[in-house]
Amino acid sequence: MFHQVEVAAPTKLEELKLLLDQLGPAFDILPDAIRVVDMEGRAIYVNRAFLHLTGYSSAEILHRPVLDTFTEDDRSRIQAALHSVLKNGQWLGTMEARIKRKGGDPVMVSLNCAAMKNNRHEIIGGFAVFRDVSRMERILAEPIELLSLSGSPVEILRQLPARVATYFPGRPWVMINLVEGEYLRFAYAANVPAELMAQGGEPLEEAICAIPIHSRAVLGIPDMAADERTRQDPCVVQYGCRGYLGYPIIHSSGKVLGVICVLRSNRGGFGEYDYRVLQMFSKRAAMEIERLEADVRIQEKEKEMWDTVQYAPVNLWRIFPDGRFQMISRKGRAELGYPEQGPLEFTWFEMVHPDDVAEIRRKIGETAARAAENGTVTTPVRLRKGDGDYGNFFTTIRPIFDTARRLKLLEGVTFEIPSDET
């Protein structure tokens, strides 16, 4: 005779532990800190990144109410958010809060949370993903550290994506995409596959970045695969991108120049610090693009000017950092006894009388050091003429700096002093 034995259905906690047996190994290799809670709000799992972030051991953190690890000022907000997840399966969006490290020191984190469900779609617990944003908090208080880049506009624009990437976990893609008519050009990037960059860009209206460009506002998408606007985008379908954050680059005239964006492979929202950091880099990108435009205009004007003054009766010249020497005025060259055109086979200092070189170098150095004063130096100098003899001249020397305040060249005008005035 057989007796029917009833097997009790697993509890939600048991189901949650079975689920963690499957997910735990994957959670443990993620760079973000993760904590899983049961229906009572107690921690039943933390990954290695969470232990590293907080300084606790597993024995010290597990089976404790999660609220205990938050500062008192943040507990009511966290409790409300946790209740929403465990009772309704709804998260209130990315939050910033302070958790206490071992020893009591608070650290600012951003966190996202989601419900964990069994195969009957019942909520059996929840998990939270934490990011340490304390560094961002310090950076935003001292934005000069965030934006401390130097070089020409193009050099800085090339550096920006890699610098942006350091403020987001993992190895996110970072791109600066610029509008060119109806086309969006992939201009500068970090961590982006070479084959994608080789495409050069895409039609503007087919690009995710068209959304922040047209709205002139930041766009954050927690999961592009679940968003109707982006689920078919090649970045999602071919490369597995999930999270997207894009900030428009806006010219001082109000024109939208393009977008600086971050794409990452994991899902999840972006927090207030992410938005603020990307906004700062967006403004820096706009500033460098405007500097680049200014440099181009300056070069065009300089070309027009030098094309005109090459027939001036005085000798106008330039010395470049690599030592190249350029006499501009054809008439001035001829009066000194040199060919009107063609390169010169000597440097400017080789024209200067040997006894005057040290003094001229000293005066040029002092003038260049006073870049903010836009100073010039005027001095008598003996210069060698085409026939080998030295003549007496007055020379005015002016250092020229680029928009990054780096010495670009020396520019000068030389007048011969008539012999009856010497």
C-alpha positions as CSV (number, residue, x, y, z in Angstrom):
1,M,0.0,0.0,0.0
2,F,1.4,3.3,-1.1
3,H,1.1,6.6,0.9
4,Q,1.0,9.9,-0.9
5,V,3.8,12.2,0.3
6,E,3.2,15.9,-0.1
7,V,6.3,17.9,-1.1
8,A,6.3,21.4,0.2
9,A,6.7,24.1,-2.4
10,P,10.0,25.9,-2.1
11,T,9.9,29.2,-0.2
12,K,10.7,32.5,-2.0
13,L,14.1,32.5,-0.1
14,E,14.9,29.0,-1.3
15,E,14.0,30.0,-4.9
16,L,16.1,33.1,-4.6
17,K,19.1,31.1,-3.5
18,L,18.6,28.6,-6.3
19,L,18.6,31.5,-8.7
20,L,21.8,32.9,-7.2
21,D,23.5,29.5,-7.7
22,Q,23.1,30.3,-11.4
23,L,23.8,34.0,-11.4
24,G,26.4,34.3,-8.7
25,P,29.4,33.3,-10.8
26,A,28.5,36.0,-13.4
27,F,27.8,38.6,-10.8
28,D,31.2,37.9,-9.2
29,I,33.2,38.9,-12.3
30,L,31.4,42.2,-12.9
31,P,33.2,45.4,-12.1
32,D,30.1,47.0,-10.5
33,A,29.2,46.2,-6.9
34,I,26.1,44.1,-6.5
35,R,24.0,43.2,-3.5
36,V,21.0,40.8,-3.5
37,V,18.3,41.2,-0.8
38,D,15.4,38.9,0.3
39,M,11.8,39.9,0.7
40,E,12.7,41.1,4.3
41,G,15.3,43.6,3.0
42,R,18.3,41.5,4.3
43,A,21.4,41.0,2.3
44,I,21.8,37.3,1.1
45,Y,24.5,37.8,-1.5
46,V,27.3,40.4,-2.3
47,N,29.9,40.1,-5.1
48,R,33.6,40.7,-4.8
49,A,33.3,44.3,-6.1
50,F,30.8,45.1,-3.3
51,L,33.3,43.8,-0.7
52,H,36.1,45.8,-2.2
53,L,33.9,49.0,-2.3
54,T,32.8,48.7,1.4
55,G,35.8,46.9,3.0
56,Y,33.5,44.4,4.7
57,S,33.9,40.6,4.6
58,S,31.0,38.4,3.5
59,A,30.4,37.3,7.1
60,E,30.1,40.9,8.3
61,I,27.6,42.0,5.6
62,L,25.3,39.0,4.9
63,H,22.0,38.6,6.7
64,R,22.0,42.1,7.9
65,P,19.3,44.7,7.0
66,V,20.6,46.6,4.0
67,L,19.4,49.9,5.5
68,D,22.1,49.5,8.2
69,T,24.8,50.2,5.6
70,F,23.4,53.6,4.5
71,T,23.8,56.9,6.3
72,E,20.9,58.0,8.4
73,D,20.1,60.9,6.0
74,D,19.5,58.5,3.1
75,R,17.7,55.6,4.8
76,S,14.1,56.9,4.4
77,R,14.7,57.3,0.6
78,I,16.3,53.9,0.2
79,Q,13.5,52.3,2.3
80,A,10.8,53.8,0.0
81,A,12.7,52.7,-3.1
82,L,13.3,49.2,-1.7
83,H,9.6,48.9,-0.8
84,S,8.6,49.8,-4.3
85,V,10.9,47.1,-5.8
86,L,9.9,44.3,-3.4
87,K,6.2,45.0,-3.4
88,N,5.5,46.3,-6.9
89,G,8.6,45.4,-8.9
90,Q,9.1,49.0,-9.7
91,W,12.3,51.0,-9.3
92,L,12.3,54.8,-8.9
93,G,15.3,55.4,-11.2
94,T,19.0,56.0,-10.5
95,M,19.6,57.4,-7.1
96,E,22.6,58.8,-5.3
97,A,23.2,57.9,-1.7
98,R,26.0,57.4,0.9
99,I,26.9,54.0,2.2
100,K,29.1,53.4,5.2
101,R,32.4,51.7,4.6
102,K,33.9,49.5,7.3
103,G,35.0,51.9,9.9
104,G,32.2,54.3,9.3
105,D,33.5,56.4,6.5
106,P,30.7,57.3,4.0
107,V,31.2,56.9,0.3
108,M,28.9,58.4,-2.4
109,V,27.4,55.8,-4.7
110,S,24.8,55.8,-7.5
111,L,22.5,52.8,-7.4
112,N,20.0,51.0,-9.5
113,C,17.7,48.2,-8.3
114,A,15.5,45.6,-9.9
115,A,13.2,42.9,-8.7
116,M,14.2,39.2,-9.1
117,K,11.3,36.9,-10.0
118,N,10.7,33.1,-10.2
119,N,9.3,31.3,-13.3
120,R,5.8,32.2,-12.1
121,H,6.8,35.9,-12.4
122,E,6.5,36.3,-8.6
123,I,8.9,38.7,-6.9
124,I,11.3,36.7,-4.7
125,G,13.8,39.4,-3.9
126,G,15.8,42.2,-5.4
127,F,19.3,43.2,-6.4
128,A,21.1,46.6,-6.5
129,V,24.0,47.7,-8.6
130,F,26.3,50.3,-6.9
131,R,28.9,52.6,-8.5
132,D,31.4,54.6,-6.5
133,V,30.9,58.2,-7.6
134,S,32.9,59.8,-4.8
135,R,35.7,60.6,-7.2
136,M,33.1,62.3,-9.5
137,E,31.9,64.3,-6.5
138,R,35.4,65.6,-5.9
139,I,36.0,66.2,-9.6
140,L,32.8,68.2,-10.0
141,A,33.9,70.4,-7.0
142,E,37.2,71.0,-8.8
143,P,36.3,70.8,-12.5
144,I,39.7,72.0,-13.5
145,E,41.0,68.5,-12.8
146,L,38.3,67.1,-15.0
147,L,39.2,69.3,-18.0
148,S,42.9,69.7,-17.6
149,L,43.9,69.0,-21.1
150,S,46.4,71.0,-23.2
151,G,47.4,71.2,-26.8
152,S,45.9,72.4,-30.1
153,P,42.1,72.2,-30.5
154,V,42.4,69.0,-32.6
155,E,44.8,67.4,-30.1
156,I,42.4,68.1,-27.2
157,L,39.4,66.8,-29.2
158,R,41.3,63.6,-29.8
159,Q,42.0,63.3,-26.0
160,L,38.5,64.0,-24.8
161,P,36.9,60.6,-25.5
162,A,39.6,58.7,-23.6
163,R,39.3,61.1,-20.7
164,V,35.5,60.7,-20.6
165,A,35.9,56.9,-20.6
166,T,37.9,57.1,-17.3
167,Y,34.8,58.4,-15.5
168,F,32.6,55.5,-16.3
169,P,33.0,51.8,-15.2
170,G,34.3,49.2,-17.5
171,R,35.5,50.2,-21.0
172,P,32.6,52.1,-22.5
173,W,32.6,53.5,-26.0
174,V,32.9,57.2,-26.1
175,M,32.3,59.1,-29.3
176,I,32.3,62.7,-30.5
177,N,30.0,62.8,-33.6
178,L,29.7,66.0,-35.6
179,V,26.9,67.1,-37.8
180,E,27.9,67.8,-41.4
181,G,24.7,68.7,-43.3
182,E,22.5,65.6,-43.3
183,Y,25.3,63.4,-42.2
184,L,26.8,62.5,-38.8
185,R,30.5,62.1,-38.9
186,F,32.3,59.8,-36.4
187,A,35.0,62.4,-35.6
188,Y,36.8,61.3,-32.4
189,A,36.4,58.1,-30.2
190,A,37.8,55.8,-27.6
191,N,37.3,52.1,-27.2
192,V,35.2,52.0,-30.4
193,P,35.8,49.1,-32.9
194,A,38.0,50.1,-35.7
195,E,35.6,48.7,-38.3
196,L,32.8,50.9,-37.0
197,M,35.0,54.0,-37.1
198,A,36.1,53.1,-40.6
199,Q,32.6,53.6,-41.8
200,G,33.1,57.3,-41.2
201,G,29.6,58.1,-40.0
202,E,25.9,57.6,-40.9
203,P,22.9,59.5,-42.2
204,L,21.9,61.9,-39.4
205,E,18.2,60.8,-39.3
206,E,19.2,57.1,-38.9
207,A,21.5,57.8,-35.9
208,I,20.6,57.5,-32.2
209,C,22.5,60.8,-31.7
210,A,19.8,62.6,-33.9
211,I,17.5,62.5,-30.8
212,P,19.7,64.7,-28.5
213,I,20.7,66.8,-31.5
214,H,17.1,67.7,-32.4
215,S,15.9,68.0,-28.8
216,R,19.0,70.0,-27.8
217,A,18.8,68.0,-24.5
218,V,20.6,65.2,-22.8
219,L,19.4,61.7,-23.7
220,G,19.8,58.7,-21.4
221,I,18.6,55.2,-22.4
222,P,19.0,52.4,-19.8
223,D,18.4,49.6,-22.3
224,M,18.6,50.4,-26.0
225,A,17.4,46.8,-26.8
226,A,14.1,47.5,-25.0
227,D,13.6,51.0,-26.5
228,E,11.6,51.2,-29.7
229,R,13.7,54.1,-31.0
230,T,17.0,52.2,-30.7
231,R,16.4,48.4,-30.6
232,Q,17.3,48.0,-34.4
233,D,20.3,50.3,-34.3
234,P,23.5,48.5,-35.5
235,C,25.2,49.4,-32.2
236,V,22.6,47.2,-30.5
237,V,22.2,44.5,-33.0
238,Q,25.8,44.0,-34.2
239,Y,27.8,45.2,-31.2
240,G,25.6,44.5,-28.2
241,C,25.4,48.0,-26.8
242,R,22.8,48.6,-24.1
243,G,23.2,51.8,-22.2
244,Y,23.4,55.1,-24.0
245,L,24.1,58.7,-22.7
246,G,24.4,61.5,-25.2
247,Y,24.8,65.2,-24.6
248,P,24.5,67.8,-27.5
249,I,27.6,69.9,-28.3
250,I,26.2,73.5,-28.7
251,H,28.1,76.4,-30.2
252,S,28.0,79.8,-28.5
253,S,25.8,80.9,-31.4
254,G,23.2,78.3,-30.4
255,K,23.9,75.9,-33.3
256,V,24.1,72.2,-32.3
257,L,27.5,71.0,-33.6
258,G,27.1,67.3,-32.7
259,V,27.0,65.0,-29.7
260,I,29.4,63.5,-27.2
261,C,28.0,60.1,-26.2
262,V,28.8,57.1,-24.0
263,L,27.7,53.6,-24.9
264,R,28.1,50.6,-22.7
265,S,27.4,46.9,-22.9
266,N,25.5,46.6,-19.7
267,R,22.0,47.8,-19.0
268,G,21.1,50.4,-16.3
269,G,20.3,54.0,-16.0
270,F,22.7,56.9,-15.7
271,G,22.9,59.1,-12.6
272,E,23.1,62.8,-11.9
273,Y,26.9,62.7,-11.8
274,D,27.1,61.0,-15.1
275,Y,24.9,63.7,-16.7
276,R,26.9,66.5,-15.1
277,V,30.3,65.0,-16.1
278,L,29.2,64.6,-19.7
279,Q,27.8,68.1,-19.8
280,M,31.2,69.5,-18.8
281,F,32.9,67.6,-21.5
282,S,30.3,68.7,-24.0
283,K,31.1,72.3,-23.2
284,R,34.8,71.7,-23.5
285,A,34.3,70.0,-26.9
286,A,32.3,73.0,-28.1
287,M,35.0,75.4,-26.8
288,E,37.7,73.5,-28.7
289,I,35.7,73.4,-31.9
290,E,35.2,77.2,-31.7
291,R,39.0,77.6,-31.1
292,L,39.6,75.5,-34.2
293,E,37.3,77.7,-36.2
294,A,39.1,80.8,-34.8
295,D,42.5,79.3,-35.7
296,V,41.4,78.7,-39.3
297,R,40.1,82.3,-39.6
298,I,43.3,83.7,-38.2
299,Q,45.4,81.7,-40.7
300,E,43.2,82.9,-43.6
301,K,43.6,86.5,-42.5
302,E,47.3,86.1,-42.0
303,K,47.7,84.7,-45.5
304,E,45.8,87.7,-46.9
305,M,48.0,90.1,-44.9
306,W,51.3,88.5,-45.9
307,D,50.3,88.3,-49.5
308,T,49.8,92.1,-49.3
309,V,52.9,93.1,-47.3
310,Q,55.4,91.0,-49.3
311,Y,55.9,94.2,-51.4
312,A,56.5,96.4,-48.4
313,P,59.7,98.5,-48.5
314,V,60.9,97.1,-45.1
315,N,62.0,93.6,-44.3
316,L,59.2,91.5,-42.6
317,W,60.2,88.1,-41.3
318,R,59.2,85.1,-39.2
319,I,61.1,82.5,-37.2
320,F,59.3,79.2,-36.6
321,P,59.9,76.8,-33.6
322,D,61.7,74.3,-35.9
323,G,64.2,77.0,-36.8
324,R,62.8,77.8,-40.2
325,F,63.4,81.5,-41.2
326,Q,61.1,83.3,-43.6
327,M,61.6,86.7,-45.1
328,I,58.2,87.9,-46.4
329,S,58.9,91.2,-48.1
330,R,60.4,90.8,-51.6
331,K,61.5,94.4,-51.7
332,G,63.1,94.2,-48.3
333,R,65.0,91.1,-49.3
334,A,66.2,92.8,-52.4
335,E,67.4,95.8,-50.5
336,L,69.4,93.6,-48.2
337,G,71.0,92.0,-51.2
338,Y,69.2,88.6,-51.0
339,P,67.1,86.9,-53.7
340,E,63.4,88.1,-53.7
341,Q,62.1,84.5,-53.6
342,G,63.2,81.1,-52.5
343,P,64.3,79.6,-49.2
344,L,67.2,81.1,-47.3
345,E,70.1,78.8,-46.4
346,F,70.7,80.3,-43.0
347,T,68.8,81.1,-39.8
348,W,67.9,84.5,-38.6
349,F,70.5,84.4,-35.8
350,E,73.2,83.6,-38.4
351,M,72.3,87.0,-39.9
352,V,72.9,88.7,-36.6
353,H,76.4,89.9,-35.7
354,P,78.0,87.4,-33.4
355,D,78.5,90.0,-30.7
356,D,74.7,90.8,-30.7
357,V,73.3,87.3,-30.6
358,A,73.3,86.8,-26.8
359,E,71.6,90.1,-26.1
360,I,68.9,89.5,-28.8
361,R,68.2,86.0,-27.4
362,R,67.8,87.4,-23.9
363,K,65.4,90.1,-25.0
364,I,63.3,87.6,-27.1
365,G,63.1,85.3,-24.1
366,E,61.9,88.0,-21.8
367,T,59.3,89.1,-24.3
368,A,58.0,85.6,-24.8
369,A,57.7,85.1,-21.1
370,R,55.3,88.1,-21.0
371,A,52.7,86.3,-23.2
372,A,49.8,87.8,-21.3
373,E,51.1,91.3,-22.0
374,N,51.3,90.6,-25.7
375,G,54.7,92.4,-25.5
376,T,57.2,93.3,-28.2
377,V,60.9,94.2,-28.1
378,T,62.5,96.8,-30.2
379,T,66.3,96.9,-30.3
380,P,69.2,98.0,-32.5
381,V,71.0,95.1,-34.2
382,R,73.7,94.5,-36.7
383,L,72.6,92.2,-39.6
384,R,74.6,90.6,-42.3
385,K,73.7,91.8,-45.8
386,G,73.9,89.8,-49.0
387,D,77.4,91.0,-49.7
388,G,78.7,89.8,-46.4
389,D,79.0,93.2,-44.7
390,Y,77.0,94.1,-41.6
391,G,74.6,97.0,-41.5
392,N,72.9,98.8,-38.6
393,F,69.1,98.1,-38.2
394,F,66.3,98.6,-35.8
395,T,64.3,95.4,-35.3
396,T,60.9,95.0,-33.6
397,I,60.2,91.4,-32.5
398,R,56.8,90.1,-31.4
399,P,56.1,86.6,-30.2
400,I,52.9,85.0,-31.7
401,F,51.0,82.5,-29.6
402,D,48.2,80.0,-30.7
403,T,44.9,79.9,-28.9
404,A,46.4,77.5,-26.3
405,R,48.9,80.2,-25.5
406,R,51.8,78.2,-26.8
407,L,54.6,80.0,-28.7
408,K,53.8,79.6,-32.4
409,L,56.5,81.8,-34.0
410,L,58.4,85.0,-33.8
411,E,57.4,87.8,-36.1
412,G,59.5,90.9,-36.8
413,V,60.0,94.1,-38.8
414,T,63.5,95.4,-39.6
415,F,64.4,98.9,-40.7
416,E,67.9,99.9,-41.8
417,I,69.4,102.9,-40.0
418,P,70.8,105.3,-42.6
419,S,74.6,105.7,-42.2
420,D,74.3,109.5,-41.6
421,E,72.2,108.8,-38.4
422,T,74.6,106.3,-36.9
